[in-house]
Amino acid sequence: MSVRSRETLERALQDMGLHCRVEAYDALAVVVPEVGERRLELHDIRRRAIELARTYGFSHLAVELREPEQPPDTRATLPRG
């Protein structure tokens, strides 16, 4: 396994032209696209993003979906148990 790096994955995704940030939760990388960013809907882009996540030490990649009118600091609800 490679060294896990949120910053490097974020930079690599931005170098692909994605307008996003990345959050890391252990081996899960969460891509948070800017409002209006739709390139992750493309199969080839998603596949490349997953490959990059694995390259930078993550086992899983998720995308946080946001509504256009949602304030930037609003987060998706995650169950706590």
C-alpha positions in Angstrom: 0.0 0.0 0.0 1.2 3.5 -0.7 1.3 6.3 1.8 -2.1 7.8 2.3 -2.2 11.5 1.2 -5.3 13.6 1.1 -3.4 16.6 -0.1 -1.8 14.8 -3.0 -5.1 13.2 -4.1 -6.8 16.5 -4.0 -4.1 18.1 -6.1 -4.2 15.2 -8.6 -8.0 15.5 -9.0 -7.6 19.3 -9.5 -4.9 18.6 -12.1 -7.5 16.5 -13.9 -9.7 19.7 -14.0 -12.0 18.8 -11.2 -13.1 21.7 -9.0 -13.2 19.9 -5.7 -11.7 19.4 -2.3 -11.0 16.0 -0.6 -11.6 15.0 3.0 -10.1 11.8 4.4 -11.7 9.4 7.0 -9.2 6.6 7.5 -9.1 4.7 4.2 -12.1 6.6 2.8 -11.5 9.6 0.6 -14.6 11.9 0.1 -14.6 14.2 -2.9 -16.6 17.4 -2.3 -17.1 19.0 -5.7 -17.8 22.7 -6.0 -21.4 23.5 -6.8 -21.9 23.0 -10.5 -19.0 20.6 -10.9 -20.5 17.7 -13.0 -17.5 16.0 -14.5 -17.7 13.2 -11.9 -20.9 12.1 -13.7 -18.6 10.9 -16.5 -17.6 7.2 -16.3 -14.0 7.8 -17.4 -13.5 10.6 -14.9 -14.9 8.5 -12.0 -12.8 5.5 -13.0 -9.6 7.7 -13.1 -10.6 9.3 -9.7 -10.9 5.9 -8.1 -7.5 4.8 -9.6 -5.9 8.0 -8.2 -7.5 7.4 -4.8 -6.0 3.9 -4.7 -2.6 5.3 -5.9 -2.6 7.7 -2.9 -3.5 5.0 -0.3 -7.3 5.1 -0.1 -9.4 1.9 -0.4 -12.7 3.8 -1.1 -13.8 7.0 -2.8 -17.1 8.7 -2.2 -18.6 11.8 -3.7 -20.6 14.2 -1.4 -23.5 15.5 -3.4 -24.7 19.0 -2.6 -27.7 21.1 -3.8 -26.9 24.4 -5.6 -28.7 26.4 -2.9 -27.0 24.6 0.0 -24.7 26.8 2.0 -21.0 25.9 1.5 -20.5 24.9 5.2 -23.6 22.5 5.3 -22.6 18.9 5.5 -24.3 15.7 4.5 -25.9 13.9 7.4 -24.0 10.8 8.6 -25.5 8.3 11.0 -23.7 8.0 14.3 -23.9 4.8 16.2 
